[in-house]
Amino acid sequence: MSTPDPFRLEVLRHALTGIAEEMSFVVMRAARSPLLREAGDLSSALTDARGQLVAQGRDIPVHLGVMSFTVGAFLERVPAERLRPGDVWFTNLPELGGNHLPDVKAIRPVFAEGRLLAFAVSLAHWADIGGAWPGSYVAAATESVQEGLRLPPLRLFTAEGPDEEKIAVVLNNVRGPAEREGDMLAQLAATATAERRLLDLCATHGAATVEAAMAALHDRSEAAMRAAIASLPQGVFEGEDFLDDDGPGGAPAAIRVRISVEGDRASFDFSATDDALAGPLNTTPYVTAAAVYYAMKAIAGPEIQPNGGCYRPLTVVTRPGSLLDPPREKPLVGGNHETSQRLVDAIFRAFAETIPERLSAGGSTTAGLLIFGGAGRDGAWKTLYEPHGGGEGARHDRPGSAATRVHLTNTNNTPAEIIEAEFPIRIEHHTLRPGSGGTGRHAGGAGTERDYHVLAPEMSLTTMFERRVIPPWGLAGGAPGAPFRCLLRRPDGTEEELRGKANLLVREGDRVILQTSGGGGYDPPD
């Protein structure tokens, strides 16, 4: 198998990336839930026949890093000999190259010229996957089964069509089954689109050439990442960051990393991280690796094509029993987007003294989740899963941006018009939060404030956010940003501040006011 010439390799690289990006467009256009079609809480990827990441959409870094492992782990459960053209398998098991139960992966094997060529993978966050509370985020969860339906690899579609019996089992164990079915079919459509595009590519260039291009892209990215690592300061660097109040007795829980940069390789050892938690802020080794991959791309090689080869020079170590490698039964729904962000901040802080010019100060590194559940205007059950951005940390050469998503998550907010059209909620205001950015020679970006006015007799509400107790950190002497706050204002004017992880009921006339954190400043003020 000969390597394509540089010109054809570049054509194929762009074509493969374009296929992954088109998959995401298909899901957003075809999905039924606002979380997918408006907020874009989804990601798409192509892998080679062995499950190594080849191309990805411009999607969510924590998803994409995890999908580097999903197909490989899937093939350990479902050998390639069992796969047939037209199959689409669904799974959400965290231990199967995954992250948390709401992120459901659709996996389609793609065959060309009689052999397995690639896999198309569509990840979509289902706004409900069952479990003990609407939205499947259970603040008091002590077991994974309380967080929802656990799907081992299930072949829900074949060339003959849908497996209605299996699909019925899934849809009868989630809230809003019609919406979930629509989202499932959107994922099916995305993987079918990828298959058509890959077969078109093979018809033009030949399957052997496409396969050779995938291998060459791995090697090229590996060489680029090795050069990027070699450009970093050599040595051992240590950093830590903390989850707000999730340790025993409500104490902060520590994420600790020891980074060794030696020549063109780097290792990240998280063994000193605290033990697994009772609650849902644990996460998987796959999420840990995704955070490392993101951080190294951001710090050392932002232009490197992300694929399996890109990550070969990186070693990630977690300690079994820690909150980054917990027992299978532990809950972990929030770890996907909360603990993963603490991992990145710990890595950034490890490098803060040596390469501050490559880093940002601490930002609003949390999903900032509010989840409302109840009957929609059409009477059907609906879940509003609403992430919120905040302030970006400042850098050595500029202030932080306001009202944005930083690091591993980059979903949109749901427009007020969509919320008001589909849910019994009125958005009273959505503004920047003045004074929330940390001061410095360059100030941190401002957070936001959004006011949800409940119009239904009763709705469920879940909060899941960090940076309420420990604010975004300043860098090089800059001040920290303002922390998150969430206020519940009753019709009689009384207020209470809600915890960062809570499940409660709200009633008609209640207002939920979320104030997101600002970014940290850079350098002391002049």
C-alpha positions as CSV (number, residue, x, y, z in Angstrom):
1,M,0.0,0.0,0.0
2,S,1.8,3.1,-1.2
3,T,1.4,6.5,0.5
4,P,-0.6,9.0,-1.6
5,D,1.4,12.0,-2.9
6,P,1.3,15.1,-0.8
7,F,-1.3,16.8,-3.0
8,R,-3.7,13.9,-2.9
9,L,-3.1,13.4,0.8
10,E,-4.2,17.0,1.5
11,V,-7.3,16.5,-0.7
12,L,-8.3,13.4,1.2
13,R,-7.5,15.0,4.6
14,H,-10.0,17.8,3.8
15,A,-12.5,15.4,2.4
16,L,-12.5,13.2,5.5
17,T,-12.8,16.3,7.8
18,G,-15.6,17.6,5.6
19,I,-17.5,14.3,6.0
20,A,-17.3,14.5,9.8
21,E,-18.5,18.1,9.8
22,E,-21.4,17.3,7.5
23,M,-22.4,14.6,10.0
24,S,-22.9,17.2,12.7
25,F,-24.9,19.4,10.3
26,V,-27.2,16.5,9.6
27,V,-27.9,15.9,13.3
28,M,-28.5,19.6,14.0
29,R,-31.0,19.8,11.1
30,A,-32.8,16.5,11.7
31,A,-32.8,16.2,15.5
32,R,-36.0,16.9,17.5
33,S,-34.6,18.2,20.8
34,P,-33.5,21.8,21.2
35,L,-30.3,20.6,22.9
36,L,-29.1,19.2,19.6
37,R,-30.7,21.4,17.0
38,E,-30.1,24.7,18.8
39,A,-27.3,24.1,21.4
40,G,-25.4,21.6,19.3
41,D,-24.5,19.2,22.2
42,L,-23.1,16.6,19.7
43,S,-20.0,15.5,18.0
44,S,-19.0,13.5,14.9
45,A,-16.0,11.4,14.0
46,L,-14.5,9.0,11.5
47,T,-12.1,6.2,12.5
48,D,-10.1,3.7,10.6
49,A,-11.0,0.0,10.6
50,R,-9.1,-0.5,13.9
51,G,-11.0,2.3,15.6
52,Q,-8.2,5.0,15.5
53,L,-9.6,8.5,15.1
54,V,-9.1,9.8,11.6
55,A,-11.2,13.0,11.3
56,Q,-13.6,15.0,13.5
57,G,-16.0,17.8,13.2
58,R,-15.6,21.2,14.7
59,D,-17.5,20.0,17.8
60,I,-16.9,19.4,21.5
61,P,-13.3,18.6,22.5
62,V,-14.3,16.3,25.5
63,H,-16.5,14.2,23.1
64,L,-13.9,14.0,20.4
65,G,-11.1,13.0,22.8
66,V,-13.3,10.2,24.2
67,M,-14.2,9.0,20.7
68,S,-10.6,8.2,20.2
69,F,-11.3,5.2,22.3
70,T,-14.9,4.3,21.7
71,V,-14.6,2.2,18.6
72,G,-11.6,0.3,19.9
73,A,-13.4,-0.6,23.1
74,F,-16.5,-1.4,21.0
75,L,-14.5,-3.9,18.9
76,E,-13.4,-5.7,22.1
77,R,-17.1,-6.4,22.8
78,V,-18.2,-6.8,19.2
79,P,-15.6,-8.4,17.0
80,A,-15.3,-7.1,13.4
81,E,-16.4,-10.5,12.1
82,R,-19.9,-9.8,13.5
83,L,-20.3,-6.5,11.6
84,R,-22.3,-6.2,8.4
85,P,-23.0,-3.4,6.0
86,G,-26.0,-1.4,7.2
87,D,-25.5,-2.1,10.9
88,V,-25.8,0.8,13.3
89,W,-24.9,0.0,16.9
90,F,-25.8,2.3,19.9
91,T,-24.0,2.4,23.2
92,N,-23.5,4.8,26.2
93,L,-21.5,2.7,28.6
94,P,-18.9,4.9,30.3
95,E,-16.5,2.0,30.6
96,L,-16.7,1.3,26.9
97,G,-14.6,4.2,25.7
98,G,-17.2,6.6,27.0
99,N,-17.9,9.5,29.4
100,H,-21.4,9.6,30.9
101,L,-24.7,8.0,30.2
102,P,-26.6,10.8,28.4
103,D,-23.9,10.9,25.6
104,V,-25.2,8.1,23.3
105,K,-22.9,7.0,20.5
106,A,-24.2,5.6,17.2
107,I,-21.5,3.5,15.5
108,R,-21.8,2.5,11.8
109,P,-19.1,0.2,10.2
110,V,-18.4,1.2,6.6
111,F,-17.4,-1.4,4.0
112,A,-15.8,-0.7,0.7
113,E,-14.7,-3.2,-2.0
114,G,-15.6,-6.1,0.2
115,R,-13.7,-5.2,3.4
116,L,-14.2,-3.0,6.5
117,L,-12.8,0.4,5.8
118,A,-13.9,2.7,8.5
119,F,-16.4,3.6,11.2
120,A,-18.7,6.6,11.3
121,V,-19.5,7.7,14.9
122,S,-22.2,10.1,15.9
123,L,-22.3,11.2,19.6
124,A,-25.4,13.0,20.8
125,H,-26.4,14.1,24.3
126,W,-29.9,12.8,24.9
127,A,-31.7,15.3,27.1
128,D,-33.0,12.3,29.2
129,I,-31.7,8.8,29.4
130,G,-34.0,7.7,32.3
131,G,-32.9,7.4,35.9
132,A,-34.1,8.8,39.2
133,W,-34.7,12.4,38.2
134,P,-35.8,14.2,35.0
135,G,-32.8,15.0,32.8
136,S,-30.8,12.1,34.3
137,Y,-28.6,14.3,36.5
138,V,-29.1,13.1,40.1
139,A,-27.3,15.3,42.6
140,A,-27.5,12.8,45.4
141,A,-26.7,9.7,43.2
142,T,-24.5,7.1,44.8
143,E,-24.8,4.5,42.0
144,S,-24.4,4.7,38.3
145,V,-27.8,2.9,37.8
146,Q,-29.5,5.9,39.4
147,E,-28.3,8.0,36.5
148,G,-30.2,6.2,33.7
149,L,-30.4,3.4,31.2
150,R,-27.0,1.7,30.6
151,L,-26.8,0.6,26.9
152,P,-24.3,-2.1,26.1
153,P,-23.6,-2.3,22.3
154,L,-27.0,-2.8,20.8
155,R,-27.6,-3.2,17.0
156,L,-30.7,-1.1,16.6
157,F,-30.6,-0.9,12.8
158,T,-29.5,-3.3,10.1
159,A,-29.7,-3.3,6.3
160,E,-33.2,-4.7,6.7
161,G,-34.3,-1.7,8.8
162,P,-34.9,-0.9,12.5
163,D,-35.1,-3.6,15.2
164,E,-38.4,-2.4,16.7
165,E,-38.3,-4.6,19.7
166,K,-34.9,-3.3,21.0
167,I,-35.8,0.3,20.1
168,A,-39.0,-0.1,22.1
169,V,-37.1,-1.2,25.2
170,V,-34.9,1.9,25.0
171,L,-37.7,4.3,24.4
172,N,-39.8,2.9,27.2
173,N,-37.1,3.6,29.7
174,V,-36.5,7.3,28.9
175,R,-38.6,10.5,29.3
176,G,-39.8,12.2,26.2
177,P,-39.7,9.1,24.0
178,A,-40.9,10.8,20.8
179,E,-38.1,13.4,21.2
180,R,-35.5,10.7,21.9
181,E,-36.6,8.7,18.9
182,G,-36.2,11.8,16.7
183,D,-32.7,12.3,18.0
184,M,-31.8,8.6,17.5
185,L,-33.0,8.8,13.9
186,A,-30.9,12.0,13.4
187,Q,-27.8,10.1,14.4
188,L,-28.8,7.2,12.1
189,A,-29.1,9.8,9.2
190,A,-25.7,11.3,10.0
191,T,-23.9,8.0,9.9
192,A,-25.7,7.1,6.6
193,T,-24.5,10.4,5.1
194,A,-20.9,9.6,6.2
195,E,-21.1,6.1,4.6
196,R,-22.3,7.6,1.3
197,R,-19.6,10.2,1.3
198,L,-16.9,7.6,2.1
199,L,-18.0,5.4,-0.7
200,D,-18.0,8.3,-3.1
201,L,-14.4,9.0,-2.0
202,C,-13.5,5.4,-2.6
203,A,-15.1,5.5,-6.1
204,T,-13.0,8.5,-7.0
205,H,-9.6,7.5,-5.5
206,G,-9.9,3.8,-4.7
207,A,-10.4,2.2,-1.2
208,A,-6.8,1.3,-1.0
209,T,-5.7,4.9,-1.5
210,V,-8.2,6.2,1.1
211,E,-7.0,3.5,3.5
212,A,-3.3,4.5,2.8
213,A,-4.2,8.1,3.4
214,M,-5.6,7.4,6.8
215,A,-2.4,5.7,7.8
216,A,-0.3,8.5,6.4
217,L,-2.3,11.1,8.3
218,H,-1.7,9.3,11.6
219,D,2.1,9.3,10.9
220,R,2.1,13.0,9.9
221,S,0.2,14.1,13.0
222,E,2.5,12.0,15.2
223,A,5.6,13.7,13.8
224,A,4.0,17.1,14.3
225,M,3.1,16.4,17.9
226,R,6.5,15.1,18.7
227,A,8.1,18.3,17.3
228,A,5.6,20.4,19.3
229,I,6.4,18.5,22.5
230,A,10.2,18.9,21.9
231,S,9.6,22.7,21.7
232,L,8.3,22.8,25.3
233,P,10.5,23.3,28.4
234,Q,11.9,19.9,29.4
235,G,11.5,18.6,33.0
236,V,8.9,17.7,35.5
237,F,5.9,20.0,36.3
238,E,3.2,19.7,38.9
239,G,-0.2,21.3,39.1
240,E,-3.5,20.9,40.9
241,D,-7.0,22.2,40.9
242,F,-10.1,21.5,42.9
243,L,-13.8,20.6,42.6
244,D,-15.8,23.0,44.7
245,D,-17.3,21.0,47.5
246,D,-17.6,17.4,46.4
247,G,-15.1,15.7,48.7
248,P,-15.9,13.9,52.0
249,G,-17.7,16.3,54.4
250,G,-18.2,18.9,51.7
251,A,-14.5,19.6,51.3
252,P,-13.0,20.5,47.9
253,A,-11.8,17.4,46.0
254,A,-8.3,17.6,44.4
255,I,-7.2,16.9,40.9
256,R,-3.3,16.6,40.8
257,V,-1.1,16.0,37.9
258,R,2.7,15.4,37.5
259,I,3.8,16.1,33.9
260,S,7.1,14.8,32.6
261,V,8.4,16.3,29.3
262,E,11.3,14.4,28.0
263,G,12.5,14.9,24.4
264,D,9.5,14.4,22.1
265,R,7.3,12.6,24.6
266,A,5.2,13.7,27.5
267,S,3.5,11.8,30.3
268,F,0.7,12.9,32.6
269,D,0.4,11.1,35.9
270,F,-2.8,11.7,37.9
271,S,-2.1,9.1,40.6
272,A,-2.1,11.7,43.4
273,T,-5.7,12.7,42.6
274,D,-8.3,12.2,45.4
275,D,-10.2,9.0,45.8
276,A,-13.5,8.3,44.0
277,L,-16.4,10.5,45.3
278,A,-19.7,9.4,46.7
279,G,-21.5,11.7,44.2
280,P,-21.7,12.2,40.4
281,L,-18.4,14.2,39.8
282,N,-16.3,11.1,39.1
283,T,-15.2,10.5,35.5
284,T,-13.5,7.9,33.3
285,P,-9.9,7.5,32.2
286,Y,-11.1,8.2,28.7
287,V,-12.3,11.7,29.8
288,T,-8.9,12.2,31.5
289,A,-7.1,11.4,28.3
290,A,-9.4,13.7,26.3
291,A,-8.5,16.5,28.7
292,V,-4.8,15.8,28.2
293,Y,-5.2,15.7,24.4
294,Y,-7.1,19.0,24.4
295,A,-4.6,20.7,26.6
296,M,-1.6,19.6,24.6
297,K,-3.2,20.6,21.3
298,A,-4.0,24.0,22.8
299,I,-0.6,24.6,24.4
300,A,1.8,23.0,21.9
301,G,0.1,22.2,18.6
302,P,-3.2,23.9,17.8
303,E,-2.7,23.4,14.0
304,I,-2.0,19.7,14.2
305,Q,-4.6,17.4,12.6
306,P,-6.3,15.6,15.5
307,N,-6.2,11.9,15.0
308,G,-4.9,8.7,16.6
309,G,-1.3,9.5,15.5
310,C,-1.4,12.9,17.2
311,Y,-1.8,11.2,20.6
312,R,0.9,8.5,20.3
313,P,3.6,10.5,22.0
314,L,1.4,11.1,25.0
315,T,1.0,8.8,28.1
316,V,-1.8,9.2,30.5
317,V,-1.8,7.5,33.9
318,T,-4.8,7.3,36.3
319,R,-5.0,5.4,39.6
320,P,-7.7,2.8,39.9
321,G,-10.0,3.8,42.8
322,S,-9.5,7.5,42.2
323,L,-12.2,9.9,41.1
324,L,-10.6,9.7,37.6
325,D,-10.7,5.9,37.5
326,P,-13.6,4.9,39.8
327,P,-15.3,1.6,40.3
328,R,-17.9,0.8,37.7
329,E,-20.8,1.3,40.0
330,K,-19.9,4.9,40.9
331,P,-22.0,7.8,39.5
332,L,-20.3,10.2,37.1
333,V,-22.8,12.2,35.1
334,G,-21.3,15.5,36.0
335,G,-17.6,14.5,35.7
336,N,-17.9,14.6,31.9
337,H,-18.0,18.4,31.8
338,E,-17.0,19.5,35.3
339,T,-14.1,17.3,36.4
340,S,-12.7,17.3,32.8
341,Q,-12.4,21.1,33.1
342,R,-10.5,20.8,36.4
343,L,-8.1,18.4,34.6
344,V,-7.3,21.1,32.0
345,D,-6.9,23.8,34.7
346,A,-4.5,21.5,36.7
347,I,-2.4,21.0,33.5
348,F,-2.4,24.8,32.7
349,R,-1.4,25.5,36.3
350,A,1.5,23.0,36.1
351,F,2.9,25.0,33.1
352,A,2.0,28.5,34.5
353,E,5.5,29.4,35.7
354,T,7.3,28.2,32.6
355,I,5.1,29.1,29.6
356,P,2.6,31.7,30.8
357,E,2.5,33.4,27.4
358,R,0.9,30.2,26.0
359,L,-1.9,30.1,28.6
360,S,-5.1,31.8,29.6
361,A,-6.0,32.6,33.2
362,G,-8.8,30.6,34.7
363,G,-12.1,30.9,32.9
364,S,-15.7,29.8,33.4
365,T,-14.6,26.1,33.1
366,T,-18.0,24.5,33.9
367,A,-21.0,23.6,31.8
368,G,-23.1,25.9,34.1
369,L,-26.1,23.6,33.8
370,L,-29.7,24.2,34.5
371,I,-32.1,21.4,33.5
372,F,-35.9,22.1,33.6
373,G,-38.3,19.3,33.1
374,G,-42.1,19.2,32.7
375,A,-45.0,19.3,30.2
376,G,-44.3,21.5,27.2
377,R,-46.9,23.7,25.6
378,D,-48.1,20.8,23.5
379,G,-48.6,18.7,26.7
380,A,-45.8,16.3,26.0
381,W,-42.9,15.8,28.4
382,K,-39.9,18.0,27.6
383,T,-36.5,18.6,29.0
384,L,-34.7,21.9,28.7
385,Y,-31.0,21.2,29.1
386,E,-29.4,24.5,29.2
387,P,-25.6,25.1,29.4
388,H,-24.2,28.5,30.1
389,G,-21.0,30.2,29.2
390,G,-19.1,32.8,31.2
391,G,-15.9,34.8,31.1
392,E,-12.7,33.7,29.5
393,G,-9.5,34.2,31.3
394,A,-7.2,37.0,30.2
395,R,-3.9,36.3,28.3
396,H,-0.5,38.0,28.3
397,D,-1.5,40.1,25.3
398,R,-5.3,40.7,25.6
399,P,-8.3,40.7,27.9
400,G,-10.5,37.7,28.2
401,S,-13.7,37.4,26.0
402,A,-17.1,37.8,27.6
403,A,-19.9,35.3,27.5
404,T,-18.2,32.4,25.9
405,R,-17.4,28.7,26.5
406,V,-13.8,27.8,27.2
407,H,-11.7,24.7,26.9
408,L,-13.5,21.4,26.6
409,T,-17.1,22.5,25.9
410,N,-18.4,24.8,23.2
411,T,-22.1,24.4,22.9
412,N,-24.4,27.3,22.2
413,N,-27.1,28.6,24.5
414,T,-30.7,28.0,23.5
415,P,-32.2,31.2,22.1
416,A,-34.9,32.8,24.4
417,E,-37.4,32.6,21.5
418,I,-37.1,28.9,21.3
419,I,-37.4,28.4,25.1
420,E,-40.5,30.6,25.2
421,A,-42.1,28.9,22.2
422,E,-41.6,25.3,23.5
423,F,-41.5,25.5,27.3
424,P,-43.7,27.2,29.9
425,I,-40.8,29.6,30.8
426,R,-40.3,33.3,30.0
427,I,-36.7,34.7,29.8
428,E,-37.0,38.0,31.7
429,H,-33.5,39.1,30.8
430,H,-30.2,37.8,29.4
431,T,-27.3,40.2,30.0
432,L,-23.6,40.5,30.7
433,R,-22.6,40.5,34.4
434,P,-20.8,43.7,35.0
435,G,-17.7,43.6,37.2
436,S,-17.4,39.8,37.2
437,G,-14.1,39.6,35.3
438,G,-11.0,39.5,37.4
439,T,-8.9,42.7,37.4
440,G,-5.3,42.9,36.0
441,R,-3.3,44.6,33.4
442,H,-5.6,42.5,31.2
443,A,-9.0,41.9,32.7
444,G,-10.9,38.6,32.6
445,G,-14.0,38.4,30.5
446,A,-17.4,39.1,32.0
447,G,-19.9,36.4,32.8
448,T,-23.6,36.5,32.1
449,E,-26.9,36.7,33.9
450,R,-30.1,34.9,32.7
451,D,-33.5,35.0,34.4
452,Y,-35.9,32.1,33.9
453,H,-39.5,32.9,35.0
454,V,-41.5,29.6,35.5
455,L,-45.1,29.7,34.1
456,A,-46.1,26.1,34.7
457,P,-47.8,24.9,37.9
458,E,-44.7,22.8,38.6
459,M,-41.4,21.9,37.0
460,S,-38.3,19.9,38.0
461,L,-35.0,21.8,38.2
462,T,-31.5,20.5,38.3
463,T,-28.4,22.5,38.9
464,M,-25.0,21.2,38.0
465,F,-22.1,23.7,37.9
466,E,-18.7,24.4,39.4
467,R,-16.8,27.6,40.2
468,R,-19.3,28.5,42.8
469,V,-16.9,28.0,45.8
470,I,-13.5,28.2,44.1
471,P,-13.5,31.0,41.5
472,P,-11.6,31.1,38.2
473,W,-8.0,31.8,39.0
474,G,-5.9,34.8,38.0
475,L,-2.5,34.3,36.2
476,A,0.8,36.0,36.7
477,G,-0.6,38.2,39.6
478,G,-4.1,38.9,38.1
479,A,-7.2,38.7,40.3
480,P,-9.7,35.8,40.2
481,G,-13.0,36.2,38.5
482,A,-16.3,36.3,40.3
483,P,-17.8,32.9,41.2
484,F,-21.0,31.4,39.9
485,R,-24.3,32.1,41.7
486,C,-27.8,30.7,41.2
487,L,-30.7,32.4,43.0
488,L,-34.2,31.1,43.4
489,R,-36.6,34.1,43.8
490,R,-40.1,33.2,45.0
491,P,-43.2,35.3,44.1
492,D,-43.2,36.8,47.6
493,G,-39.7,38.3,46.9
494,T,-37.8,35.9,49.2
495,E,-34.5,34.5,47.8
496,E,-32.3,31.5,48.4
497,E,-29.0,30.7,46.8
498,L,-29.0,27.2,45.3
499,R,-26.1,24.8,45.5
500,G,-24.1,23.9,42.5
501,K,-25.5,20.3,42.5
502,A,-29.2,20.1,43.4
503,N,-32.5,18.6,42.4
504,L,-35.7,20.5,43.4
505,L,-39.2,21.5,42.2
506,V,-40.0,25.0,41.2
507,R,-43.5,26.4,40.8
508,E,-45.5,29.0,38.9
509,G,-44.1,32.5,39.5
510,D,-40.7,31.3,40.7
511,R,-37.7,32.9,39.0
512,V,-34.3,31.1,38.6
513,I,-31.5,33.6,38.1
514,L,-28.1,32.2,37.0
515,Q,-25.0,34.4,37.3
516,T,-22.1,32.8,35.5
517,S,-18.5,33.3,36.6
518,G,-16.1,35.9,35.1
519,G,-12.6,35.0,33.9
520,G,-9.4,35.6,35.8
521,G,-7.2,38.6,35.2
522,Y,-3.6,38.5,33.8
523,D,-0.8,40.5,35.6
524,P,-1.4,42.9,38.5
525,P,-3.3,46.1,37.5
526,D,-1.0,48.9,36.3
